[in-house]
């Protein structure tokens, strides 16, 4: 069996085990099953920083001159931010159609939460640039690591032959990281099983029913965004079969659905797009960037949840407020880290931007993990789509 089949089996068995254990089996699941999922995640997290740093440097060096790097970077950002804005609009449309919060009285709606306030936009922009790159690596601050890697890669490209030794070091480091990823992925089916089973056991059907409309909105929105938006881009811009694409990217989607982490899925995503013919230099540049700034699924979720919170509190959003949600959510996606739960922090920024009660965050916090799975899957799917489109536009096919 190939890896995607094994992961799918692990996912299915995890769901069945979670349903079988039920709420009574949560302590057992957390004590004896969840630790194996934590080990799998820790192994992936262990390799993320060196993998992103080395592969991005090699990707920038492979692109050659600085003008070329700027051109590819501009294309990548345009695709990422454009699809993100579209995702928020889709989320708002679905929230308006389904009206998930209309007439719903939820326990704890009046309770104040200690939601962490989102930082001002300019602070987010300033914090992108590291004052201490080593500290950024220790804290796994992905945006700062990416910026530092871009400068290192650009510097090596400018220096040329004299920096050949430095280039060889990072090239060797990147290849070593790829080999370690291969070792880690051999236990992916077990890791996926151990991650999913406790979640299903803790969030059984009875807990999810009151928020079923929100869950349906987010899952349906993610499916529509992947099939309609990404499918259209692949078919009409990339000239590539969407069915073939989704089949090739399935292993990465399954890992993303299980881990809820764009960063953790990055090694598998790189392998998938390279099998589709995208060159290593393009995938090494576009995918690490996408794991940090491309948050289409999270943006869609923010649109749905903003309307859900507004409907819970009986607040009618104006068209100007909806436009503010679109703009804020698009910009907020740049600062959303590719790790589980980060979307909740960004949701506070969106709620603040239109004056909605921040305590509304508490209403979706309980099902955040369930909503995190489809939106992360959409995030990494978008990364792969953009990598293919940028690769084709540059003629960089393996």
N, C-alpha and C positions, 0 to 999 in steps of 0.2 A: 504493500500500500504506500501511496505517496504521502507527503507530510500533511497536505490539506485534508485528506481522508482521515488520517489518524487524529488530527486536531478536531475535526467534525465529530468523530466518534467520542472523543474525550468530552466535548461540549455537550453532546446528547446524554451521555452517561452522568455528567455533572448535574444537568437539569433533573434527570430522573432521580438521582440520589438526593438532591435538595428537596424535591417534592415528597420523596419517601420519608426523609428525616422529619420534615415539618418543623413547626416552631419549637416542639419539644426537643428536637434533635440539634437545635442551634448551638448549645454549649459543647456538644460532642463535635459538631462540624468546625467550630472555632478552635477547639483544643487539638483535634487530631487530623483535620483535613486542611484547614486554612494555612497552617504553617508550611505545607508543601507548595502552596500557591505563592506564599511570601518568599520562599527560597527561589522559586522560578523568577519572580519579579526582581528580587535582589540581584540575581545573576545578570539579568538583562540591564538593570540600572548600573551595575558595575562596569559594563562595557560601553554605555551610552556616551559618556563624556569623551573618552579617547577616540571612539569611533567617529562621532560627529566632528571633533576637532581635526583629526587626521584626514578624514575623507573630504571634508570641506576645503582644507588646504590643498590637497591633491586635485580636487575639482577645479579650484580657482587657477592653479598652476596649469592644468590641462587646457583651460580655456585660452591661455596665451596672453595677449595684450589686454591692458586695462580697459580700452574702449569696448572690447568684446565682452568683458565681464560686466560692464555697465549696461550694454545692450541686452544681454541675457537676463541680468537682474531686473531690468525694467519690464521685460516681457513677463517674467515670473510674477512680479508684484502686481502687474495689471491683471493677470489671470486670477491670482489669489483674491485680491480685493474685490474684483468684479463679481466673482462667484459668491463671495461672502455677502455682499450687499443683496444679491438676488436671493440668497438663502433666508435672510432676515425678512424680506418682503414675503416670501413663501410662508414663513412662520406666522407672520401677521395675518395673512389671508386665511390660513387654516384656523388660526385662533378666532378670527371673526366668524367663520362658517360654523365651527363646532361649538364655540362659546363655552369652553370647558369650565369656567368659573361661575357661569350664570345660575343663580338660585342655589348655589352650593354653600352650605354653612359648615365650616370645618372647625373641629375643636382646636383651640390654640390660635385662632385667627387674630385674637386681640392681644396675644402675648408678645411682648417686645423681645427681639432677639439681639444677640451680641454679634450681629453680622459685621464683618470687617469692612470698613469703608474703603472703597477703591481709591487709589492715589490719583491726583490730578494728571491730566493728559501730558502736560509738559514734563512732569516728574518721570512719567513712564518713558518719554523720549530721552531725557537726560540719563536715566538709569540704563539705557541700552548700551551706553559707552562705558566700558570698565575702567576704573581708576587703578584696580589691582587685578590683572587677569588670573593670577593664581588663586585669589579669593573667589573669583567667579567660578573657577573649575571646582574648587572645594565645595561650593554651595550649589553646584550644578545649575548655575544661572545661564540657561541656554541662549538667550538673546545676546548676552555679553560674550559668551564663548564664540558664537557665530560671528560677531563683529570682529573679535580678536583674530579668529581664523581667517576672515576675509582680508585683514591687514597683513597677516603673515603670508598668506598665499599671494596677495598682490605684490608684496615686497620681494618674494622669491622670483616672481615673474619678471619684475623690473630688473633685479640684479642679474638674473640669467645664469650663465655658466659658473660663476663664482659661488653661487648658492646651491650647486648641484648636490653637495654632501647633505645639506639640510633637507633638500627635496627627497633624496634617497631615504633619509631617516623616516620622514613622515609617510613615504610610500610604503616602506617596510612595516611601519606601525599600523597603517590602514589594512594591509594584507593580513597582518597578525590578528587584528580585531575581527576581520571577516572569518578567519579560521575559528576563533573562539566562539563567534556567533553560531557557526555550524555545530559546534559541540553543544552549546546551550539549547539549540532548537531540537536536539534529539529527545529532550525531556518535555517538549512543549505540550504534547497531549496530556501528560500527567499534571503539568502546571495549570493548563486550562481547566481540567476537571476540578482541581483543588480550589481554583479561584471562583468558579461558577457555583458549585454545590452550596457553600455557606450563604451566598447571596440569595439563591432561590429559597433556601430553608428559612432565612430571616424575613424575606419579602414575599411570603406565600400569597396566593390569590386573594385571601380575605383582606390583607393589608393593602393590596394594590387596587381593589375595586373602587374605593372612593375617588381615586385619582385616575381612573381608567381613561377618561376623555383626554386628559393631558398626555398620557402615555400613547394613546392612539394618534393624537395630533403629531407628536414628535416622531414616532415611528413612521407614520404615513408620509410626513414631510421629508424625512431622511430618504425614504424609498423613492419618492417623486423627484427629489433633487438629484439623486444618484442616477436614476433611469432617464429622466427628461433632460436635465441640464447637462450632466456629464455625458450622457449618451449622445445628445445633439452635438456637443463640442467634438466628441470623438468621430462621429459620423461625417459631419459637414465641414469641420475645420481640420481634423486630423486624418480623415479618410480611412479610419480604422474601425473594424467591426466591434460595436459595443458588447455583443455577446462573447466574442473572443476575449475582449479586454477583461470583462468581469470574471470569466473563467480563469484567466491568468493571474488575476489579483486576489483570488479567493483565499489563498493561505494568509495573506496580510490582513484581509478583512476579518478572518476568524480570530486571529491573534488580537486585533484591535477590539473586536467585540468582547473578548474575554478579559483583556487587561485594562481596557478603558484608558489607554495611554498611547498617544501618537508617537512619543519618543521611544517607548518600549517596542513599538511595531516597526520602527525605522529600519532595522537590519533586514527584516523580512520584505519590507516594501522595496528596498534597494535590489534585492535578489529578483523579485517579481518583475520590476520594470526593465531590468537588464535582460531578462529572458524574452521580453517583448521587443528587444532590439535597441533600447535606449542605451547610449554609450555611458561608460562609467563616469566620465568627466561631467556629463550633464546631470546624471542621477545623483552624483556626489555633491553637486551644488544645489540643485532644486529641492531634493527631498529633505535634507536637514533644515533648510530654510522653511519648507512647508510644515514640518513637524512643529515648528515654533509659531509661525504667523498665519498658517492657513487653518481656520477654524470654522468652516462652513456649517458643520453639524451643530457646533456650539452656538453659532450665530442664529441658526434656525430655532434652536431651543430657547434662546433669549427672547426671540419674537413671540413664540407661543406663551412662554411663562410671564412675560410682561403683560400680555392681554389677560392671562389667567388671573394674575394678581389684581389687575384693574377691575375685572369682573367680580372677583371675590369681595372687593371693597366698594362696589357700585360706582366706580369712576369711569366716565366716558372719555376716551382719549380722542383728542382732535387730530386732524390730518397733520398739523404742524408737529404735534407730539410724536406721531408715528414716524414722521420724517426724521425727527431727532433720534428716535430709537434706531433707525436704519444707520444713520451716520455714526452714532456713538458705538453701536454694536460692531460696525465695520472696523472702526479705529481700535476698539477694545480688543478685537481678535488678534491684533499685532502683539499685544502684551499678555495674551493668554498662554501660559505654559502648557506643554503637552503631557500633563500628568493628571491622574484621576481627581475630580472634584474642583479643579481650578475654575470651571465654568460658573460655579456659584459666586465666586468673588467678582467675576466680570458681570454677573447678573445684577449685583448691587450697583455697579457703575451705570448700567442701563436704567435701572429703576430710579436712581438718583437724578438722572438727566431729565426725566419727565415728572419728577415729584411724586412718584408712587411710594407707598409705605415700604420701608426696607424690611419690616417684619414679615412681608410677604415671602421673603427668601426661605423662611422656616417651613412654609407650606410645601415647597418642592424639595427641601433638603432630604426628607425621608425617602423619596424615590429617585434622588439624584443619580445613584449608582445605576438604576434600571434605565434611566434616560441617557446616562453617560455612554452606555454600550453602543446604541445606534449612531449617536452623534460622532463618537470617535471613529467608527467605521466609515462614516461619510467623510470625515476629515482626511483620513489616510487615502481614501479612494480619490479624493480631489488632488492630493499630492501626486499620486501616480498619473492621473489624467494630465495635469500640468507638465509633469516631467516628460510625458510622451509628446505633448504638443510643442513644448519648447525644443525638445530634441529634434522633432521633424522640421520645425521652422529653421533650425540651425544646420540641418543636414547631418546631424550627429547621430547616426544610427550605427549600431555595432555590426 
